[in-house]
Amino acid sequence: MPEPLLPTTVVGSYPQPDWLVDHAVLKAQTVPPQSLYSGQHLEVGNLSATSGYGYLTTRDGTQLSVQVVLPGPPDEGPYPAVMEYSGYDPSSPSTGQPQYEAMLPPSGYAWIGVNIRGTGCSGGAFNFFEVEALVETVTAPSIEEIRLMLRTLLAERFRLQVRREPVEMPVFVLAPAEGELKTTACADPKAASSYVPGRIVSCTPPLPMARFAQFLSRETGRMVLDQTGREAMTFELHWLPDTAQPQPDSPPSLFTALREQLGLKLEAQRAPVDAIVVVHAERPSAN
């Protein structure tokens, strides 16, 4: 008699569009007999009697690397489980996912890490693709030319079709705070404009405000709409990234730095944003 199903949460990645699924394999066989799964066992690992590493065989014969950490002895199960199915070595004995292993078994959950096909020690192929293309010009193309070539490649090789439509979502509006906008002197007036987390330099040439808003979008996780009324500004902006540990001499947060250093503010609003919707895509044509 089959064991009763217990709650299982799957934490995965790499969502595959329909054209990346091997339907020939799925259609050629019905659901495998229970013996395919019940006959597979993991050897007890060296760490403890509740850990194991090994391989699971899928219906098409591919072997996937797997790690299992139980919250207690196997004979006291079954246990509810959390599974990660990804390409980031969740089944690796040397790396694994220590944050999950330390959190889940003490809470009564089994932790299962499975490497997807073609990654880590798992067999099979990571069924994506590598597209080759040649630039027709002799000189190095500009960024605008590269974008145009990429659009052509996606349309011709992937048969990609998209449409734009407005979608209302939470955004930040970049606008002047009280008083005049501020400009700060560049430590090196000849320094190229650049962005890294914690610093934006707008010097040579000054960043367009639309580009500045894009950098702020990366930091805030929301679309930032420019309503400053300025084309460009010269400045250096320094702030403490969210992932950094504060120190006595650390710069302020991004929101505070914008107000104090540039006289700008980010206001949370909801607004329609131009979104790209993928209508159709196919496996790319051969190189």
C-alpha positions in Angstrom: 0.0 0.0 0.0 1.5 3.4 -1.0 2.6 5.7 1.8 0.3 8.7 2.4 1.4 11.9 0.7 2.8 14.5 3.1 3.2 18.2 2.4 6.1 18.9 0.2 7.4 22.3 -1.0 9.5 22.6 -4.1 12.0 25.4 -4.3 13.2 25.5 -7.9 14.5 27.7 -10.7 14.8 27.7 -14.4 11.2 27.8 -15.5 11.1 26.3 -18.9 8.9 27.5 -21.7 6.8 24.9 -23.5 9.2 24.6 -26.5 12.1 23.6 -24.1 10.1 20.6 -22.8 10.9 17.2 -24.4 7.3 16.2 -25.2 8.5 13.1 -27.1 9.8 11.6 -23.9 6.8 12.5 -21.9 4.3 11.2 -24.5 6.1 8.0 -25.2 5.6 6.5 -21.8 2.8 6.4 -19.3 3.3 7.1 -15.6 6.1 4.7 -14.5 5.2 1.9 -12.1 5.7 2.6 -8.4 8.6 0.1 -8.4 10.7 2.6 -10.3 10.6 4.8 -7.2 10.1 2.5 -4.3 13.1 0.4 -5.5 15.5 3.3 -5.2 17.3 3.9 -2.0 20.0 6.3 -0.9 23.0 4.9 0.9 23.5 6.4 4.4 26.1 9.1 4.2 29.2 9.6 6.4 27.8 12.6 8.3 25.0 10.8 10.2 22.4 8.2 9.9 19.9 10.9 8.8 21.9 12.1 5.8 22.4 10.5 2.4 23.8 11.2 -1.0 23.1 9.3 -4.2 21.3 9.2 -7.5 17.6 9.0 -8.5 16.7 7.5 -11.9 14.0 9.3 -13.9 11.5 7.7 -16.3 13.8 8.2 -19.3 16.8 6.6 -17.4 18.6 9.8 -16.5 20.3 9.8 -13.2 19.9 12.9 -11.0 22.2 13.7 -8.1 20.3 14.0 -4.8 21.1 14.8 -1.2 18.6 14.0 1.6 18.8 15.3 5.2 16.1 13.9 7.5 14.9 15.5 10.8 15.1 12.1 12.5 15.7 8.4 11.9 14.3 7.0 8.6 12.2 4.4 10.4 10.3 7.2 12.2 9.2 8.8 9.0 7.6 9.7 6.6 8.4 13.4 7.1 7.1 16.5 5.3 9.8 17.7 2.9 11.2 20.8 1.2 12.9 20.1 -2.1 15.2 22.4 -4.1 15.5 21.4 -7.7 18.1 23.7 -9.3 21.5 23.9 -11.0 23.3 25.5 -8.0 24.6 22.3 -6.6 22.0 21.6 -3.9 23.0 18.0 -3.9 26.8 18.6 -3.6 28.3 17.0 -0.5 30.9 19.8 -0.3 28.6 22.8 -0.7 24.9 21.9 -0.6 22.6 24.5 0.9 23.8 24.8 4.5 21.2 27.5 5.3 18.4 25.1 4.5 20.1 22.1 6.2 20.5 24.1 9.4 16.9 25.5 9.4 14.6 22.8 8.1 15.5 19.4 9.8 15.4 21.0 13.3 11.9 22.2 12.4 10.8 18.7 11.5 11.1 18.9 7.7 13.2 16.7 5.5 15.6 18.7 3.2 16.0 17.3 -0.4 18.4 18.8 -2.9 18.3 17.7 -6.5 20.6 18.9 -9.3 18.7 19.5 -12.5 19.8 17.7 -15.7 23.3 18.5 -16.9 24.4 20.3 -13.8 26.7 19.2 -11.0 26.9 15.4 -10.9 23.5 14.9 -12.6 23.4 13.2 -16.0 21.5 14.4 -19.0 21.7 17.7 -20.8 20.9 21.2 -19.6 18.6 21.7 -22.6 19.2 25.3 -23.4 21.1 26.6 -26.4 24.1 28.6 -27.6 23.5 31.0 -30.5 26.3 32.1 -32.7 26.2 35.3 -34.7 28.6 37.5 -36.7 28.8 41.3 -36.9 28.8 42.4 -40.5 30.6 45.7 -39.9 34.4 46.0 -39.8 34.4 48.7 -37.1 33.1 48.1 -33.6 29.3 48.7 -33.5 27.7 51.2 -31.2 25.4 50.2 -28.4 22.4 51.3 -30.5 23.6 49.2 -33.4 24.1 46.2 -31.1 20.6 46.5 -29.8 19.2 46.7 -33.3 21.1 43.5 -34.3 19.9 41.7 -31.2 16.3 42.6 -32.0 16.8 41.2 -35.5 18.4 38.1 -34.2 15.6 37.4 -31.8 12.9 38.0 -34.5 14.7 35.8 -37.1 16.2 33.0 -35.1 13.7 32.7 -32.2 10.6 33.9 -34.1 10.1 36.1 -31.1 7.0 38.2 -31.1 6.2 40.7 -28.3 3.8 43.5 -27.6 3.8 46.4 -25.2 1.0 47.2 -22.9 0.6 49.4 -19.8 0.5 47.6 -16.4 -0.2 49.4 -13.2 2.4 48.6 -10.5 4.1 50.1 -7.5 6.8 52.6 -8.6 9.0 55.3 -7.2 8.8 58.9 -8.6 12.1 60.8 -8.6 11.3 64.4 -8.0 12.8 67.5 -6.4 12.6 67.7 -2.7 12.1 71.1 -0.9 14.3 73.8 -2.4 16.7 73.8 -5.3 18.4 70.7 -6.8 22.0 70.3 -5.7 25.0 69.5 -7.7 28.2 68.1 -6.2 31.7 68.5 -7.5 33.3 65.4 -9.0 36.4 64.2 -7.1 37.9 63.7 -10.6 36.3 65.9 -13.2 37.6 63.7 -16.0 36.2 60.5 -14.4 33.8 58.5 -16.6 30.2 58.3 -15.4 29.6 55.0 -13.7 27.4 53.1 -11.3 28.2 50.5 -8.6 26.1 49.7 -5.6 26.7 52.5 -3.1 28.0 55.1 -5.6 26.9 56.8 -8.8 29.3 59.1 -10.6 27.8 61.5 -13.2 30.8 63.5 -14.5 32.1 62.8 -18.0 29.7 63.0 -19.7 26.9 63.8 -17.2 24.3 61.0 -16.9 20.9 61.6 -18.5 18.3 61.6 -15.7 16.5 58.8 -17.4 19.7 56.6 -17.1 20.1 57.8 -13.5 16.5 56.6 -12.8 17.4 53.2 -14.3 20.3 52.8 -11.8 18.0 53.7 -9.0 15.5 51.1 -10.2 18.2 48.4 -9.7 18.8 49.6 -6.2 15.2 49.9 -5.1 13.7 46.9 -6.9 11.0 49.2 -8.4 10.6 51.1 -11.6 11.8 54.7 -11.0 10.0 57.4 -13.1 12.0 60.6 -13.6 10.0 63.8 -12.8 13.0 66.1 -12.0 12.5 68.3 -15.1 16.3 68.1 -15.8 18.0 66.5 -18.8 21.2 65.7 -16.9 23.1 66.6 -13.8 26.8 66.6 -12.6 27.2 64.9 -9.2 28.6 62.1 -7.1 26.1 60.2 -5.0 27.3 58.0 -2.1 25.1 55.8 0.1 25.2 52.7 2.2 23.9 49.6 0.2 21.3 47.5 2.0 23.6 44.5 2.1 26.5 46.4 3.7 27.2 46.5 7.4 26.9 50.1 8.8 30.1 51.6 10.2 30.6 54.8 12.2 31.7 56.7 9.1 29.2 55.0 6.7 27.3 57.2 4.3 23.5 57.4 4.8 20.8 55.3 3.2 19.9 55.8 -0.5 16.7 57.8 0.3 18.5 60.1 2.7 21.5 60.5 0.4 19.3 61.6 -2.4 17.7 64.3 -0.3 20.8 65.5 1.4 23.3 65.3 -1.4 21.1 66.1 -4.5 17.9 67.7 -3.2 15.9 64.8 -4.6 13.3 62.4 -3.2 11.8 59.1 -4.1 8.0 59.0 -3.6 6.1 55.7 -3.6 3.2 55.7 -6.0 1.2 53.4 -8.3 1.5 54.2 -12.0 1.1 52.5 -15.4 4.4 51.1 -16.6 5.1 50.1 -20.2 5.5 46.3 -20.0 6.8 43.9 -22.7 4.6 40.7 -23.1 6.1 37.7 -24.9 3.4 36.5 -27.4 5.4 33.8 -29.2 8.9 32.2 -29.2 10.4 29.1 -30.7 13.6 27.1 -30.3 16.3 29.0 -32.2 17.3 27.9 -35.7 20.6 26.1 -36.2 23.9 28.1 -36.3 
